[in-house]
Amino acid sequence: MAVPPRSRRLPRGCLVLLIAAALVAVTCGVLGTVALSTPNLGDPPGGTDHGESEQAIAAGIAAELAGQLLVRAHGVVELSEHDLTVLIHENNPNPTRYRDPQARVRDGLVVVDAHTPVGPFTVDAVARIALSLTSGGDGLPQVSADFRSVQVGGLGLPDFAARALQDRIQHVFDLQNLLSSDNVLRLARGALDCVAVAGDAVRLGFHRPGVAQAPQDCG
């Protein structure tokens, strides 16, 4: 005997569950594809090559700053994308988790990307960071990082992800290690006037002792 057509129909509740499961599967597939994609960050890090170590970079910009302050009251030095990449490598808080980090300057922000393992996959994690001049625990000027956004591949992450990373990576950008690794910079740190992410570099402005600050010099 033929089964009545009505008995072959799925109950409405089961149909809704199947549709929901299909939507979840499609969504997870799309999100997974986006997360595994490679973000387009443009050209590789470039700019002035002050050296392949933090010590070499410190010596290079110290010599530039000393030369400027000998002939004028204020001086500005720049950390290029290349320099920032070297500093990130040396101060990487977790080299096994953040692999091959690179730094670029894009639209007034420092853009840092690294290869990060997630289960059996490796994704490109990208953080966009603003820099500002604040006061450190010792009362001297300090560069602080403010994470504006974090993404994995092409997938943006919620704000709490940026906040979680900020405390871990702050010390990479406060530049205290850099400014403490050379005698000239160590003396000049108290005269740090400004910091700005401008053009294709991070600019640091200083004043000669006994001269008024010039916070506008960084541009």
SULGIBEL-V673438 format. One record per pair of residues at least 6 apart in sequence whose C-alpha atoms are under 6 Angstrom apart, sorted by sequence separation. I is the first residue (numbers start at 0). J is the second residue. D is the distance in whole Angstrom. If there is no record, write none. Layout:
I:J:D
I:J:D
This chain:
50:56:5
68:74:6
103:109:6
104:110:6
115:121:5
134:140:5
135:141:5
150:156:5
178:184:5
179:185:5
195:201:6
206:212:6
49:56:5
67:74:5
103:110:5
115:122:5
133:140:6
134:141:5
149:156:6
178:185:5
195:202:5
102:110:6
114:122:6
133:141:5
194:202:6
102:111:4
114:123:5
132:141:6
194:203:5
49:59:6
64:74:6
101:111:6
113:123:6
132:142:5
193:203:6
101:112:6
113:124:5
131:142:6
193:204:5
100:112:6
112:124:5
131:143:5
149:161:6
192:204:5
100:113:4
112:125:4
130:143:6
148:161:6
191:204:6
192:205:5
204:217:6
99:113:6
111:125:6
130:144:5
191:205:5
98:113:5
111:126:5
129:144:6
146:161:6
190:205:5
202:217:6
97:113:5
98:114:5
110:126:6
129:145:5
190:206:6
84:101:5
97:114:6
110:127:5
128:145:6
84:102:5
97:115:5
109:127:6
128:146:4
83:102:6
96:115:6
109:128:5
127:146:6
128:147:6
108:128:5
127:147:6
192:212:6
108:129:5
127:148:5
193:214:5
80:102:6
126:148:6
192:214:5
195:217:6
80:103:5
126:149:4
125:149:6
125:150:5
144:169:6
124:150:6
124:151:5
123:151:6
123:152:5
143:173:5
142:173:4
47:79:6
141:173:6
46:79:5
53:86:6
46:80:6
45:80:5
46:81:6
44:80:5
45:81:5
44:81:5
139:189:6
44:103:6
90:171:6
35:122:6
107:196:5
107:197:6
104:199:5
38:152:5
37:152:5
38:153:6
36:152:5
34:151:5
35:152:5
34:152:4
34:153:6
33:153:5
34:154:5
57:177:6
33:154:6
79:200:5
61:183:6
78:200:5
61:184:6
77:200:6
78:201:5
77:201:6
77:202:5
76:202:6
76:203:5
75:203:5
75:204:4
74:204:6
74:205:5
73:205:6
73:206:4
72:206:6
73:207:6
72:207:5
